[in-house]
Each structure stands twice: as structure tokens, then as C-alpha cells.
Amino acid sequence: MTGSLTVVGLGPGHEAMVTPEVTEALARATDILGYTPYVTRIAPREGLTLHPSDNREELVRAAHALELAAEGRHAVIVSSGDPGVFAMASALFEALEAAPQHLDLPIAILPGITAMLAAAAAAGAPLGHDFCAINLSDNLKPFALIEHRLRMAARGDFAMGFYNPRSASRPHQFARVLEILREECEPTRLILFARAVSTPQQAIRTVTLEQATPEMADMRTVVIVGNSATRQVGRWVYTPRSAGAPA
């Protein structure tokens, strides 16, 4: 029996944002692997084995999925959002590089709707021109590199989407992020705090950079910083498609 390995994105939270392609892959799966809160989104059924695991066990999880597929199982690794955005697709290929005997396995990566894009749509179109995404967690990279990338993105006048802005173990770092932005951007720059996007707890708040405080963000929040041309029209926030470079 030929097995397979698929990495899927479950979207930001609401079931309507799971793509039909991902739904089909989940229906075919014999094994579901992922971070526990994501695996709990999958309904148990006969013939399906769930393998929840802790955060920061990405490489172990990926190696296990490769082994299951090699045994003839149809393994599906679940991520929130899109699996290729700060998620499990990259971890899978890192594990595959260390286990080249599995290179011939059927592998597929199925995209999902990222929290950043869902948040942008709920707010309007703040990413309507050039933008970048930055993971503010320093678990896998030094914070000095995050600071450097923040400055370069701000000087390039990119809109920015921030993942993992603030947690219980990193309560102080987002304050430093706001300091850097204030050093590089005008105080009226718009910044959005989008929490629990697409769930019943969704809350979106738009303030200026000078009004922003670290406490406005937590691990369920995606932060979007506009570029110098980003503006509000009524309750909506958008960045014009014709936004040019800073003067």
C-alpha cells in the first residue's frame, strides 16, 4: 500500500475558511498530526488516528509523519493559517532533508488562508500595496535580527504584518518593536490590532502609532502596520495601489 503525506492549512479559525481541497485531504487521512489546539479542530472518526503534540516539536512531528507515510498511511500535518507561512511546511522539508530515504514519498502542501490576510480583509485593504510579514518571536532567530528587519521594512515604506507579537514569555519585546517603529515612522502611521480573526471573539482595533501600547497585542493578535500612504475611509483602512516611495 502506497502512503502519502500532506501538509494543510486550516485557516485562521472559522470552518468556512478551510478550503475544499483541505477538507478532502482531511477526509482521506488515516493519521492527523499537529500542535494540540489545531488537532482538536479535527472531528474524530473511525479509521482516523489523531497525534496531538506540543508546540516547538515541529521536527519530531514531521519525522513521525514521514515514517507513517512510509508505512503506507495517509498522514496529514495540520497548521493554522497557511502551512508555508511560519508553519509546518518548512519543518517538513527540514526533516526530509535529514531523511533522504523518504524523498520518493508522495508529498503535497495545500495552502490555507493566513491570519494576516484574514485580518486585512476584515479591516479593509491595508496590504493593498507592497508589504512584508515578520514573525516577532525570537525562538528561532535572535531578536537583533528582528530589530534589523523592522528598521529595513520601515525605511522601505512597506506595510507590515506581525505574527506572534507578544506572549507571557516575551512581554517586553513588543514594547521595543513599537519604539523602533516610532523611531522610523511618523506618529500618525496607522496600526491595526486584529485579535482572534474569524472567530466569535474577533476584535479589530485601529489606532495611530503614537496611540499604540504593548498591551493591545497578545499571541492571538495579528498586528498590521500601514505604510506612509495608508488611510481610513469610514471604518475601513486601506493602502492605495498607487502608493509611492517615501519622499
Secondary structure, DSSP 4 states (H G I P E B T S, - for coil): ---EEEEEE-BSS-GGGS-HHHHHHHHH-SEEEEEHHHHTTSPP-TT-EEEEE-TT-HHHHHHHHHHHHHTT-EEEEEESB-TTSSSHHHHHHHHHHH-GGGTTS-EEEE----HHHHHHHHHEETTSSSEEEEE---SSS-HHHHHHHHHHHHHTT-EEEEES--BTTBTTHHHHHHHHHHHHS-TT-EEEEEESTTSTT-EEEEEETTT--GGG--TTEEEEE--TT-EEETTEEE--TT-----
